[in-house]
Amino acid sequence: MNKIVFAFILIALQACAQKSYLAQLDPMGKFPSKLKEVSGMEITQDGEIWVIEDSGNKDHVYLVDQEGDIKKSLEIDHAKNEDWEDLAMDHNGNLYIGDFGNNGNDRKNLVIYKVPKDEMGKKEPNAEKIEFKYPEQKEFPPKKENLYFDTEGFFHLDDHLYIFTKNRTRPYSGKTWIYRVPDKEGDYKAEFLGDLFLCSDQDHCSVTGADISPDGKTIALLSYGYIFLLTDFDAPNFTNASIKIIDINTPTQTESICFVDNRTLFIADEQNNHGGRKLYRLDID
């Protein structure tokens, strides 16, 4: 085959693979000014919405309604907010707080706090520690081409917590690295499951939040302005999943995502110069 023809075919295939679908978020409400940096969100089977903020904010989880108003604030005992970045929940109602924000890729104290369901009724719930490290990280920080160890998204599935790292590589590779750790208290070496290429746009392709649908068939990875929907996978291998890219057409800093049901997502953004501090709904049908 002519090399020029082959090159055009390859470019066309890549363009098809990167096709995105435009969607419009439906605003539901606005968080109060004390919740300017909502970084993680999860919804219970009873429809309760819990949110957290990231570094520089309180060691609290907040119960909010669908207008974004705070209904309850709980200070988590034995859990310091160094950089809380996401929330996850298992089918038993236990809440997991991902304290794994690592902008500089230099942290050695990564931890996920597990708050048992029966603790959530207390004013200061006690948390268990799931401490972990990335075995592939040898330097703190690593060289610019290996800056894969910041994290802002995870979810719970089948007794494990699945972690999707936030890519800060230079030059930018477009990949998220996938790990998992057990959902029980302990100190672990995270299990590396592979990497997943999302897209090559540095401004839109680094993971800022993650969740899995209640039926376990769809994964939603959030970035700044994009949602990546993963289907047709066989856990724990997600590297060959089909990926659909949804452009949510927003200039704000979208940081939080969770499934309400198998076809509906809630999304939250932080406040920046373009606005934000809002709670949104998106029907992925």
Secondary structure, 3 states (H helix, E strand, C coil): CCHHHHHHHHHHHHHHHCCEEECCCEEEEECCCCCCCEEEEEECCCCCEEEEECCCCCCEEEEECCCCCEEEEEECECCCCCCCCEEEECCCCCEEEEECCCCCCCCCCCEEEEECHHHCCCCCCECEEEEEECCCCCCCCCCHHHCCCEEEEEEEECCEEEEEEECCCCCCCCEEEEEEEECCCEEEECEEEEEEECCCCCCCCCCCEEEECCCCCCEEEECCCEEEEEECCECCECCCCEEEEEECCCCCEEEEEEEEECCEEEEEEECECCECCEEEEEECC
